[in-house]
Amino acid sequence: MTGDVTGSMTRGAAVGRIRRVDALRGFAVCGIMLVNTWQRTAERRDLSPFGWVMENLVQSRFYPIFAFLFGLSFALFLGSARERSARPRVVLLRRLAVLAVLGAAHTVVHPGGVLLPYALLGVAVLLPASLLPRWVVLLLGCGTLAAALLDSEPYVLISALFLLGLAAAPSVAGGWGDLGGTWVLAAVCGTAGALTAGLTWWWNHAPPGGGVYQAAAVSGAAAYAAAFLLLARRTALFEALGRMALTNYVTGTLVIAVALPPPAAGGSGAVVVGLTVVTLAAQAAFCRWWLARHRYGPLERVWRTLTWWGEPPAGQTGSRDPHSAVPDPRRPRPEDQPRDRA
């Protein structure tokens, strides 16, 4: 066992997908799609009731969830790669390089896309941090989070959430798969919700700077995530969306670009919500259909294939993953497949 942040993830803990992580990622994908659609149509300062709701209660409330889960998935993938390769960080560097190429191509359609920045921050922040003990990563994450509240630059906040997700991964892989019990989630939801309400009021009545908005974004994301985990009972749809998050994010921005070509400012709330709902419904149906026949989404498959290019295949067993949201009906899963939870 190594001393870095992924060293505490044992072989046994790596088996099986973490369903609520998939579901939470799918929930974040839904919120990001709504925000991206609204940003395409919103005026510079949308003073309508719908604009106020989007700006104060929705915008910036979902990408923190996605960033935290990106750091968490990074550690889970690295823990899995240890068992398949003698050079796991080389594999992970290749994975980030592929994401950077996909992200660079994606910026042609969506200049504000996060794939390329996520890949670059993964190399600059997550790879070095993965060599450190977990407690050091946690301290770095908390320190960077504090710095983000003094700086309106969103990538400082994303770096902090990457680190916090990286530090949380061993606990999640080691048996904290439910992401907290009912009382913990209720406490987080209530506390974060009250804090978000206060920070949002402060921001609207006496804007002191970017830090308050960043704090409201983080606390709002925590409240939404806790409420989702607390209230969601049937999560298969969100799990499918989360397992194909890359495919859904890219296709969602393509739909926005085609349906709302610039200049698209001035769209109504009905247009924003309608396009979002229709797109997510189509994506959910496609995800369920696709994952019943394939182990990975289309872009996820490309990403995985290029990541493991030239690597020796892992040993396979006949064990089936009983926790998968949408199992492959045609054949048992190899033991290594459920471990790739990124």
C-alpha positions as CSV (number, residue, x, y, z in Angstrom):
1,M,0.0,0.0,0.0
2,T,1.4,3.4,-1.0
3,G,1.3,6.6,1.1
4,D,-0.4,8.8,-1.5
5,V,-4.1,9.7,-1.6
6,T,-5.1,6.6,-3.6
7,G,-3.1,4.1,-1.7
8,S,-5.9,3.5,0.8
9,M,-8.2,2.2,-1.8
10,T,-7.9,-1.5,-1.6
11,R,-8.5,-4.1,-4.3
12,G,-11.8,-5.1,-2.7
13,A,-13.1,-1.6,-2.4
14,A,-12.6,-1.0,-6.1
15,V,-15.2,-3.5,-7.2
16,G,-18.6,-2.3,-8.3
17,R,-19.8,1.1,-9.5
18,I,-20.9,3.6,-7.0
19,R,-24.4,4.2,-8.1
20,R,-25.2,7.4,-6.2
21,V,-22.0,9.0,-7.6
22,D,-23.3,8.2,-11.1
23,A,-26.7,9.5,-10.2
24,L,-25.3,12.7,-8.7
25,R,-23.2,13.3,-11.8
26,G,-26.3,12.8,-13.9
27,F,-28.1,15.4,-11.8
28,A,-25.3,17.8,-12.3
29,V,-25.5,17.2,-16.1
30,C,-29.2,18.2,-16.0
31,G,-28.4,21.5,-14.2
32,I,-25.5,22.3,-16.5
33,M,-27.7,21.8,-19.6
34,L,-30.3,24.2,-18.2
35,V,-27.6,26.8,-17.4
36,N,-25.9,26.5,-20.7
37,T,-29.2,26.9,-22.6
38,W,-30.2,30.0,-20.5
39,Q,-26.8,31.6,-21.0
40,R,-27.2,31.3,-24.7
41,T,-30.4,33.3,-24.6
42,A,-30.0,35.6,-21.6
43,E,-29.6,39.3,-22.1
44,R,-26.6,40.9,-20.4
45,R,-28.7,41.7,-17.4
46,D,-31.9,39.7,-17.3
47,L,-34.3,41.4,-14.9
48,S,-37.2,39.1,-15.5
49,P,-38.4,36.8,-12.7
50,F,-37.1,33.8,-14.7
51,G,-33.7,35.6,-15.1
52,W,-33.5,36.3,-11.4
53,V,-34.2,32.7,-10.5
54,M,-31.6,31.5,-13.0
55,E,-28.9,33.9,-11.9
56,N,-29.5,33.5,-8.2
57,L,-30.7,29.9,-7.7
58,V,-29.4,27.9,-10.7
59,Q,-26.3,29.5,-12.3
60,S,-23.0,28.3,-10.8
61,R,-24.9,25.8,-8.6
62,F,-24.1,22.7,-10.6
63,Y,-20.6,23.0,-11.9
64,P,-19.2,22.7,-8.4
65,I,-20.9,19.3,-8.1
66,F,-19.3,18.3,-11.4
67,A,-15.9,19.6,-10.4
68,F,-15.9,17.7,-7.1
69,L,-16.9,14.5,-8.8
70,F,-14.2,15.0,-11.4
71,G,-11.6,15.0,-8.6
72,L,-13.2,12.0,-7.0
73,S,-13.4,10.0,-10.3
74,F,-9.8,10.9,-10.9
75,A,-8.7,9.1,-7.8
76,L,-11.0,6.2,-8.4
77,F,-9.6,5.7,-11.9
78,L,-6.1,6.0,-10.6
79,G,-6.8,3.3,-8.0
80,S,-8.1,1.1,-10.7
81,A,-5.2,1.8,-13.0
82,R,-2.8,0.7,-10.3
83,E,-4.1,-2.9,-10.7
84,R,-3.9,-2.9,-14.5
85,S,-0.6,-1.0,-15.2
86,A,2.8,-0.7,-13.8
87,R,2.7,3.0,-14.7
88,P,-0.8,4.2,-13.7
89,R,0.0,7.9,-13.8
90,V,1.2,7.6,-17.4
91,V,-2.2,6.0,-18.2
92,L,-3.9,8.9,-16.4
93,L,-1.8,11.5,-18.2
94,R,-2.8,9.9,-21.4
95,R,-6.5,10.0,-20.3
96,L,-6.2,13.7,-19.6
97,A,-4.4,14.3,-22.9
98,V,-7.3,12.7,-24.8
99,L,-9.7,14.8,-22.8
100,A,-7.7,17.9,-23.8
101,V,-8.0,17.0,-27.5
102,L,-11.7,16.4,-27.2
103,G,-12.0,19.7,-25.3
104,A,-10.1,21.6,-27.9
105,A,-12.4,20.3,-30.6
106,H,-15.4,21.1,-28.4
107,T,-14.4,24.7,-28.0
108,V,-15.1,25.3,-31.7
109,V,-18.8,24.8,-31.0
110,H,-18.9,25.9,-27.4
111,P,-16.1,28.4,-26.6
112,G,-16.9,28.4,-22.9
113,G,-16.6,24.6,-22.6
114,V,-14.9,23.1,-19.5
115,L,-13.4,20.0,-21.0
116,L,-10.1,21.6,-22.0
117,P,-9.6,23.6,-18.8
118,Y,-10.5,20.4,-16.8
119,A,-7.9,18.4,-18.6
120,L,-5.2,21.1,-18.1
121,L,-6.1,21.6,-14.4
122,G,-6.1,17.8,-14.1
123,V,-2.4,17.7,-15.2
124,A,-1.4,20.8,-13.2
125,V,-3.4,20.1,-10.0
126,L,-4.6,16.6,-9.7
127,L,-1.6,14.6,-10.9
128,P,0.9,16.2,-8.5
129,A,-1.7,16.1,-5.7
130,S,-2.2,12.4,-6.2
131,L,1.3,11.8,-5.0
132,L,0.6,13.4,-1.6
133,P,-1.0,12.0,1.6
134,R,-4.7,12.4,1.8
135,W,-4.6,14.8,4.8
136,V,-2.2,17.1,2.8
137,V,-4.6,17.1,-0.2
138,L,-7.5,17.9,2.1
139,L,-5.6,20.8,3.6
140,L,-4.6,22.1,0.2
141,G,-8.2,21.8,-0.9
142,C,-9.5,23.7,2.1
143,G,-6.9,26.4,1.6
144,T,-7.6,26.8,-2.1
145,L,-11.3,26.9,-1.3
146,A,-10.6,29.8,1.1
147,A,-8.6,31.5,-1.6
148,A,-11.4,31.1,-4.1
149,L,-13.7,33.0,-1.8
150,L,-11.4,36.0,-2.1
151,D,-11.0,35.7,-5.9
152,S,-13.8,35.7,-8.5
153,E,-11.8,33.5,-10.9
154,P,-13.8,30.3,-11.2
155,Y,-10.9,28.1,-12.0
156,V,-9.4,28.7,-8.5
157,L,-12.7,27.3,-7.1
158,I,-12.6,24.4,-9.6
159,S,-9.1,23.5,-8.4
160,A,-10.2,23.5,-4.8
161,L,-13.2,21.2,-5.6
162,F,-10.9,18.9,-7.6
163,L,-8.7,18.6,-4.5
164,L,-11.5,18.0,-2.2
165,G,-13.0,15.3,-4.4
166,L,-9.6,13.7,-4.7
167,A,-9.3,13.7,-0.9
168,A,-12.8,12.2,-0.5
169,A,-12.3,9.3,-2.9
170,P,-10.8,6.8,-0.4
171,S,-13.7,7.1,1.9
172,V,-16.2,6.7,-0.9
173,A,-14.4,3.7,-2.3
174,G,-13.9,2.2,1.1
175,G,-17.6,1.9,1.9
176,W,-19.1,5.4,2.0
177,G,-20.9,4.6,-1.2
178,D,-24.2,6.2,0.0
179,L,-22.4,9.5,0.4
180,G,-23.6,10.0,3.9
181,G,-26.5,8.9,6.0
182,T,-30.0,10.4,6.2
183,W,-29.3,12.7,9.2
184,V,-25.9,13.8,7.8
185,L,-27.5,14.7,4.4
186,A,-30.4,16.5,6.1
187,A,-28.0,18.5,8.3
188,V,-25.9,19.4,5.2
189,C,-29.0,20.4,3.2
190,G,-30.5,22.5,5.9
191,T,-27.2,24.3,6.9
192,A,-26.1,24.8,3.3
193,G,-29.6,26.0,2.3
194,A,-29.7,28.6,5.0
195,L,-26.2,29.8,4.3
196,T,-27.0,30.1,0.6
197,A,-30.1,32.1,1.3
198,G,-28.1,34.6,3.4
199,L,-25.3,34.9,0.9
200,T,-27.7,35.3,-2.0
201,W,-29.5,38.1,-0.1
202,W,-26.2,39.8,0.7
203,W,-25.0,39.5,-2.9
204,N,-28.2,41.1,-4.2
205,H,-28.5,44.0,-1.7
206,A,-24.8,44.9,-1.1
207,P,-22.5,43.2,-3.5
208,P,-19.1,43.1,-1.8
209,G,-17.2,41.2,-4.5
210,G,-16.8,37.9,-6.2
211,G,-16.1,35.9,-3.1
212,V,-19.7,36.1,-1.8
213,Y,-21.1,34.9,-5.1
214,Q,-18.5,32.0,-5.1
215,A,-19.5,31.1,-1.5
216,A,-23.2,31.1,-2.5
217,A,-22.4,28.9,-5.4
218,V,-20.5,26.3,-3.3
219,S,-23.1,26.3,-0.5
220,G,-25.9,26.1,-3.1
221,A,-24.3,23.2,-4.8
222,A,-23.9,21.4,-1.5
223,A,-27.6,22.0,-0.6
224,Y,-28.8,20.8,-4.0
225,A,-26.5,17.7,-3.9
226,A,-27.6,16.8,-0.4
227,A,-31.3,17.3,-1.2
228,F,-31.0,15.1,-4.3
229,L,-29.3,12.3,-2.4
230,L,-31.8,12.7,0.4
231,L,-34.9,12.8,-1.7
232,A,-34.2,10.8,-4.8
233,R,-35.5,7.2,-4.6
234,R,-35.5,6.1,-8.2
235,T,-32.2,7.2,-9.7
236,A,-31.7,4.8,-12.6
237,L,-32.4,7.6,-15.1
238,F,-29.9,9.9,-13.5
239,E,-27.4,7.1,-13.2
240,A,-27.6,6.5,-16.9
241,L,-27.1,10.2,-17.6
242,G,-24.2,10.2,-15.3
243,R,-22.5,7.2,-16.8
244,M,-22.6,8.9,-20.2
245,A,-21.8,12.4,-18.8
246,L,-19.2,13.2,-21.5
247,T,-21.5,12.2,-24.4
248,N,-24.4,14.1,-22.8
249,Y,-22.4,17.2,-22.2
250,V,-21.0,17.4,-25.7
251,T,-24.3,16.5,-27.4
252,G,-26.1,19.0,-25.2
253,T,-23.9,21.9,-26.3
254,L,-24.3,20.8,-29.9
255,V,-28.1,20.9,-29.6
256,I,-27.9,24.4,-28.1
257,A,-25.6,25.6,-30.9
258,V,-27.9,24.2,-33.6
259,A,-31.3,25.2,-32.0
260,L,-30.1,28.6,-30.7
261,P,-27.5,30.0,-33.2
262,P,-26.1,33.4,-32.3
263,P,-27.5,36.0,-31.8
264,A,-29.9,34.1,-29.6
265,A,-30.3,36.6,-26.8
266,G,-33.8,37.4,-25.6
267,G,-35.2,33.9,-25.5
268,S,-38.0,33.3,-23.1
269,G,-38.0,31.1,-20.1
270,A,-40.4,28.7,-21.9
271,V,-37.8,28.3,-24.7
272,V,-35.0,27.6,-22.3
273,V,-36.9,25.1,-20.2
274,G,-38.6,23.5,-23.2
275,L,-35.3,22.9,-25.1
276,T,-33.6,21.7,-21.9
277,V,-36.4,19.2,-21.0
278,V,-36.7,17.9,-24.6
279,T,-32.9,17.4,-24.9
280,L,-32.5,15.7,-21.5
281,A,-35.5,13.4,-22.2
282,A,-34.0,12.4,-25.5
283,Q,-30.6,11.9,-23.9
284,A,-32.1,9.8,-21.0
285,A,-33.9,7.5,-23.5
286,F,-30.8,7.1,-25.6
287,C,-28.6,6.4,-22.5
288,R,-31.0,3.7,-21.3
289,W,-31.1,2.1,-24.8
290,W,-27.4,2.4,-25.4
291,L,-26.2,1.1,-22.0
292,A,-28.5,-1.9,-22.3
293,R,-26.3,-2.9,-25.2
294,H,-22.9,-1.4,-24.5
295,R,-20.7,-1.0,-21.5
296,Y,-19.7,2.6,-22.2
297,G,-21.3,5.6,-23.9
298,P,-20.0,6.5,-27.4
299,L,-17.6,9.2,-26.4
300,E,-16.7,7.4,-23.2
301,R,-15.7,4.4,-25.3
302,V,-13.4,6.5,-27.5
303,W,-12.0,8.1,-24.4
304,R,-11.3,4.7,-22.7
305,T,-9.9,3.1,-25.8
306,L,-7.4,5.9,-26.4
307,T,-6.5,6.0,-22.7
308,W,-5.6,2.3,-22.6
309,W,-4.0,2.3,-26.0
310,G,-1.2,-0.4,-26.0
311,E,-1.9,-1.5,-22.4
312,P,-2.1,-5.2,-21.7
313,P,-5.7,-6.4,-21.1
314,A,-6.7,-7.1,-17.5
315,G,-7.7,-10.6,-16.4
316,Q,-11.4,-11.3,-16.7
317,T,-13.8,-13.2,-14.6
318,G,-17.4,-14.2,-14.9
319,S,-18.6,-12.1,-12.0
320,R,-21.5,-9.7,-12.7
321,D,-21.8,-6.3,-11.2
322,P,-25.2,-6.4,-9.5
323,H,-25.1,-2.6,-8.7
324,S,-24.9,-1.3,-12.2
325,A,-27.9,0.9,-13.2
326,V,-28.1,-0.6,-16.7
327,P,-26.3,-3.9,-16.9
328,D,-25.2,-5.4,-20.2
329,P,-27.9,-8.1,-20.9
330,R,-25.8,-10.1,-23.2
331,R,-22.8,-11.2,-21.2
332,P,-21.2,-11.1,-17.7
333,R,-19.0,-8.1,-17.0
334,P,-15.3,-8.6,-16.6
335,E,-14.1,-7.9,-13.1
336,D,-12.1,-4.9,-14.1
337,Q,-14.9,-3.1,-15.9
338,P,-16.9,-1.9,-12.9
339,R,-13.7,-0.5,-11.4
340,D,-13.4,2.2,-14.1
341,R,-15.8,4.6,-12.4
342,A,-14.5,7.9,-13.8
